Amino acid sequence: MSGRELRRVASRWQALALICRKCSKRLKGGFGPDGDQHLAKALRRHLAADDGHAKGRKARLGVVQVSCLGICPRRGVVMIRSSAPGEWLIVPPGMSLDEVEALLTAGPPAQRAAVTD
């Protein structure tokens, strides 16, 4: 054992979005006021403006870019919400950031029949 203690860091996050970095890079933007930003960056700025410019762990909602999630849609970015980790979303370019925020703050989806492949 190293003798080190586990440390905890506080966060104000109420929900979390995991956004595929590769999908965002392939789209070359498509989000934000001018449609020239990646989803993660545009969403962070949108949330910061709504939240009194709180960023990072002080923001109300967390946005984290992750490596490729393996779905790779032609026109869209894969996003996973912490409220519904079993339901992955494909966010189309140009979708309103208010709509994306509403998806993040919505509760978990109602019970659905199991998806079969």
Backbone as JSON, one array per atom type, in Angstrom:
{
  "sequence": "MSGRELRRVASRWQALALICRKCSKRLKGGFGPDGDQHLAKALRRHLAADDGHAKGRKARLGVVQVSCLGICPRRGVVMIRSSAPGEWLIVPPGMSLDEVEALLTAGPPAQRAAVTD",
  "N": [[0.84, -1.18, 0.0], [0.43, 2.26, -0.67], [0.02, 4.19, 1.2], [-1.27, 6.52, 0.75], [-4.07, 8.71, 0.95], [-7.44, 8.68, -0.2], [-8.67, 11.39, -1.95], [-11.26, 13.81, -2.2], [-13.01, 15.86, -4.5], [-15.07, 18.6, -4.81], [-17.95, 19.18, -6.86], [-20.26, 20.99, -8.92], [-21.85, 19.78, -10.72], [-24.89, 18.67, -12.08], [-25.69, 17.0, -14.0], [-24.23, 15.09, -16.7], [-22.6, 15.14, -19.83], [-21.28, 12.99, -22.18], [-19.3, 13.35, -24.91], [-18.52, 12.37, -28.18], [-15.34, 12.69, -29.4], [-14.21, 12.14, -31.91], [-16.39, 12.12, -33.71], [-17.14, 14.81, -33.56], [-14.87, 16.02, -34.62], [-14.9, 15.06, -37.23], [-17.15, 16.34, -38.27], [-16.39, 18.98, -38.38], [-17.29, 21.3, -37.01], [-20.48, 22.92, -36.92], [-22.08, 23.65, -34.84], [-23.11, 26.09, -32.35], [-23.37, 29.74, -32.33], [-22.6, 30.67, -34.9], [-22.35, 28.34, -36.23], [-19.86, 27.16, -36.43], [-18.45, 25.79, -34.5], [-17.29, 22.96, -32.55], [-19.42, 20.51, -31.0], [-19.0, 20.06, -28.18], [-17.47, 22.31, -27.33], [-19.16, 24.46, -28.07], [-21.41, 23.83, -26.53], [-20.37, 23.98, -23.92], [-19.76, 26.74, -23.79], [-22.31, 27.83, -24.15], [-23.65, 26.84, -21.88], [-22.1, 28.04, -19.89], [-22.67, 30.74, -20.3], [-25.35, 30.78, -19.58], [-25.1, 30.17, -16.94], [-23.91, 32.15, -15.42], [-21.27, 32.39, -16.27], [-19.87, 30.24, -15.17], [-17.47, 27.69, -15.19], [-16.02, 24.46, -16.03], [-15.67, 22.3, -13.23], [-17.27, 23.86, -11.7], [-19.47, 24.51, -13.08], [-22.98, 24.04, -13.82], [-23.77, 21.9, -15.4], [-21.92, 19.19, -16.67], [-19.59, 18.78, -19.34], [-17.91, 16.51, -21.23], [-15.42, 15.49, -23.41], [-14.86, 12.46, -25.06], [-12.94, 9.61, -26.23], [-13.37, 7.87, -29.38], [-16.61, 6.49, -29.7], [-17.51, 4.48, -31.24], [-19.8, 4.33, -32.9], [-20.07, 6.16, -35.04], [-21.73, 8.03, -36.86], [-22.83, 9.35, -40.04], [-23.72, 12.05, -40.29], [-23.68, 13.69, -37.63], [-23.21, 13.86, -34.03], [-22.23, 11.7, -31.49], [-23.69, 11.41, -28.32], [-23.73, 10.81, -24.86], [-25.85, 10.74, -22.12], [-25.73, 11.31, -18.6], [-28.02, 10.84, -17.19], [-29.35, 8.94, -18.63], [-27.75, 6.48, -19.4], [-28.03, 4.21, -20.95], [-29.12, 4.93, -23.32], [-28.01, 6.19, -26.15], [-27.43, 9.2, -27.89], [-27.69, 10.72, -31.12], [-26.66, 13.66, -32.13], [-27.73, 16.01, -34.38], [-26.01, 18.19, -36.71], [-26.32, 21.69, -36.23], [-28.43, 21.62, -34.48], [-30.33, 23.18, -31.97], [-28.72, 24.61, -29.16], [-30.1, 25.04, -26.85], [-32.01, 23.03, -26.98], [-30.34, 20.78, -26.76], [-29.36, 21.2, -24.19], [-31.77, 20.95, -22.79], [-32.23, 18.23, -23.19], [-30.19, 17.19, -21.63], [-30.9, 17.98, -19.05], [-33.29, 16.75, -18.68], [-35.08, 14.11, -17.08], [-34.47, 10.55, -16.55], [-35.37, 8.36, -19.28], [-38.67, 6.95, -19.78], [-39.62, 3.63, -18.79], [-38.8, 1.26, -21.19], [-39.39, -1.23, -23.71], [-37.06, -3.89, -23.96], [-34.32, -3.47, -26.14], [-33.75, -5.35, -28.97], [-31.36, -7.0, -30.94]],
  "CA": [[0.0, 0.0, 0.0], [1.23, 3.48, -0.79], [-0.2, 5.05, 2.35], [-1.97, 7.74, 0.34], [-5.51, 8.71, 1.2], [-8.32, 9.12, -1.27], [-9.13, 12.77, -1.79], [-12.48, 14.12, -2.92], [-13.1, 17.23, -5.0], [-16.48, 18.94, -5.0], [-18.4, 19.61, -8.18], [-21.66, 21.43, -8.93], [-22.53, 19.11, -11.83], [-26.15, 17.97, -11.84], [-25.76, 16.01, -15.08], [-22.99, 15.0, -17.45], [-22.7, 14.71, -21.23], [-20.06, 12.47, -22.78], [-19.41, 13.65, -26.34], [-17.5, 11.71, -28.97], [-14.38, 13.63, -29.99], [-13.99, 11.82, -33.33], [-17.57, 12.6, -34.45], [-17.05, 16.27, -33.61], [-13.78, 16.38, -35.52], [-15.33, 14.74, -38.6], [-18.14, 17.33, -38.72], [-15.73, 20.29, -38.54], [-18.18, 22.36, -36.52], [-21.9, 22.65, -37.06], [-22.81, 24.08, -33.65], [-22.8, 27.43, -31.89], [-24.1, 30.82, -32.99], [-22.25, 30.77, -36.31], [-22.26, 27.0, -36.79], [-18.46, 26.83, -36.73], [-17.8, 25.2, -33.33], [-17.59, 21.58, -32.2], [-20.53, 20.44, -30.04], [-18.55, 20.21, -26.79], [-17.08, 23.69, -27.08], [-20.35, 25.3, -28.17], [-22.27, 23.54, -25.39], [-19.73, 24.55, -22.73], [-19.94, 28.2, -23.82], [-23.74, 28.08, -23.96], [-23.97, 26.59, -20.48], [-21.41, 29.05, -19.08], [-23.41, 32.0, -20.44], [-26.58, 30.61, -18.79], [-24.76, 29.86, -15.55], [-23.07, 33.2, -14.86], [-19.91, 32.13, -16.73], [-19.22, 29.18, -14.4], [-16.88, 26.69, -16.08], [-15.39, 23.3, -15.42], [-16.42, 21.62, -12.19], [-18.17, 24.82, -11.06], [-20.64, 24.64, -13.94], [-24.15, 23.28, -13.42], [-23.77, 20.68, -16.2], [-20.59, 18.84, -17.15], [-19.42, 18.36, -20.73], [-16.62, 15.85, -21.33], [-15.16, 14.82, -24.68], [-14.25, 11.15, -24.89], [-12.47, 9.05, -27.49], [-14.41, 7.32, -30.26], [-17.58, 5.61, -29.07], [-17.69, 3.35, -32.13], [-21.0, 4.35, -33.73], [-19.63, 6.92, -36.22], [-22.77, 8.4, -37.81], [-22.34, 10.23, -41.12], [-24.03, 13.45, -40.01], [-24.1, 13.85, -36.26], [-22.24, 13.62, -32.97], [-22.77, 10.8, -30.48], [-23.66, 11.98, -26.98], [-24.3, 9.97, -23.81], [-26.27, 11.52, -20.96], [-25.6, 10.58, -17.34], [-29.36, 10.48, -16.72], [-29.82, 7.79, -19.41], [-26.56, 5.92, -20.04], [-28.39, 3.14, -21.87], [-29.68, 5.52, -24.54], [-27.05, 7.09, -26.77], [-28.1, 10.11, -28.81], [-26.93, 11.27, -32.23], [-27.06, 15.06, -32.21], [-27.46, 16.49, -35.73], [-25.42, 19.53, -36.76], [-27.29, 22.78, -36.3], [-29.44, 21.49, -33.43], [-30.28, 24.27, -30.99], [-28.04, 24.26, -27.92], [-31.14, 25.0, -25.83], [-32.58, 21.68, -27.06], [-29.35, 19.85, -26.22], [-29.38, 21.42, -22.74], [-33.01, 20.36, -22.29], [-32.02, 16.78, -23.16], [-29.31, 16.88, -20.51], [-31.57, 18.22, -17.77], [-34.46, 15.88, -18.57], [-34.87, 12.91, -16.28], [-34.27, 9.32, -17.34], [-36.53, 8.02, -20.1], [-39.61, 5.98, -19.21], [-39.27, 2.23, -19.04], [-39.08, 0.82, -22.56], [-39.12, -2.64, -23.99], [-35.65, -4.12, -24.23], [-33.95, -3.42, -27.54], [-33.13, -6.59, -29.42], [-30.63, -6.87, -32.21]],
  "C": [[0.88, 1.25, 0.0], [1.05, 4.41, 0.39], [-0.9, 6.36, 1.99], [-3.46, 7.6, 0.61], [-6.25, 9.19, -0.03], [-8.78, 10.53, -0.98], [-10.37, 12.98, -2.65], [-12.46, 15.59, -3.32], [-14.56, 17.5, -5.3], [-16.75, 19.42, -6.42], [-19.86, 20.02, -8.09], [-22.46, 20.71, -10.02], [-23.79, 18.41, -11.36], [-26.34, 16.86, -12.87], [-24.46, 16.1, -15.87], [-23.28, 14.54, -18.86], [-21.32, 14.23, -21.67], [-20.21, 12.62, -24.29], [-18.23, 13.07, -27.09], [-16.62, 12.75, -29.68], [-14.22, 13.4, -31.49], [-15.15, 12.3, -34.19], [-17.5, 14.12, -34.63], [-16.0, 16.72, -34.62], [-14.18, 16.14, -36.98], [-16.3, 15.78, -39.14], [-17.52, 18.68, -39.01], [-16.65, 21.43, -38.15], [-19.63, 21.95, -36.63], [-22.73, 23.12, -35.89], [-22.37, 25.49, -33.26], [-23.54, 28.48, -32.7], [-23.83, 30.92, -34.5], [-22.14, 29.4, -36.99], [-20.86, 26.55, -37.1], [-17.72, 26.17, -35.56], [-18.17, 23.72, -33.2], [-18.66, 21.58, -31.11], [-20.07, 20.7, -28.62], [-18.21, 21.66, -26.46], [-18.29, 24.63, -27.09], [-21.25, 25.09, -26.96], [-21.68, 24.1, -24.1], [-19.95, 26.06, -22.67], [-21.4, 28.58, -23.57], [-24.12, 27.92, -22.49], [-23.32, 27.62, -19.56], [-22.15, 30.38, -19.14], [-24.7, 31.95, -19.62], [-26.3, 30.56, -17.3], [-23.88, 30.93, -14.91], [-21.6, 32.99, -15.12], [-19.15, 31.15, -15.84], [-18.72, 28.12, -15.38], [-16.33, 25.52, -15.3], [-16.27, 22.66, -14.36], [-17.37, 22.55, -11.44], [-19.43, 25.05, -11.88], [-21.76, 23.74, -13.42], [-24.21, 21.92, -14.13], [-22.36, 20.42, -16.72], [-20.6, 18.37, -18.59], [-18.01, 17.8, -20.86], [-16.5, 15.19, -22.7], [-14.43, 13.52, -24.39], [-13.77, 10.65, -26.24], [-13.64, 8.4, -28.23], [-15.31, 6.33, -29.53], [-18.0, 4.46, -30.0], [-18.94, 3.33, -32.99], [-20.73, 5.05, -35.06], [-20.74, 7.21, -37.23], [-22.21, 9.34, -38.87], [-22.55, 11.7, -40.79], [-24.57, 13.58, -38.59], [-22.97, 13.53, -35.3], [-22.9, 12.75, -31.91], [-22.59, 11.44, -29.11], [-24.34, 11.0, -26.02], [-24.63, 10.87, -22.63], [-26.13, 10.69, -19.7], [-26.96, 10.14, -16.82], [-29.91, 9.26, -17.45], [-28.65, 7.14, -20.14], [-26.85, 4.79, -21.02], [-28.96, 3.63, -23.19], [-28.69, 6.55, -25.08], [-27.76, 7.93, -27.81], [-27.15, 10.52, -29.93], [-27.47, 12.67, -32.46], [-26.72, 15.58, -33.61], [-26.83, 17.87, -35.72], [-26.52, 20.57, -36.9], [-28.38, 22.69, -35.25], [-29.24, 22.6, -32.41], [-29.61, 23.8, -29.7], [-29.01, 24.28, -26.74], [-31.8, 23.62, -25.8], [-31.63, 20.64, -26.47], [-29.31, 19.97, -24.7], [-30.63, 20.8, -22.12], [-32.9, 18.83, -22.22], [-31.18, 16.38, -21.95], [-30.02, 17.01, -19.17], [-32.82, 17.38, -17.6], [-34.11, 14.65, -17.76], [-34.67, 11.7, -17.17], [-35.53, 9.0, -18.12], [-37.41, 6.99, -19.4], [-39.17, 4.57, -19.55], [-39.69, 1.85, -20.46], [-38.83, -0.67, -22.67], [-37.64, -2.79, -24.32], [-35.4, -4.12, -25.73], [-33.27, -4.73, -27.9], [-32.48, -6.38, -30.75], [-30.95, -8.02, -33.12]]
}
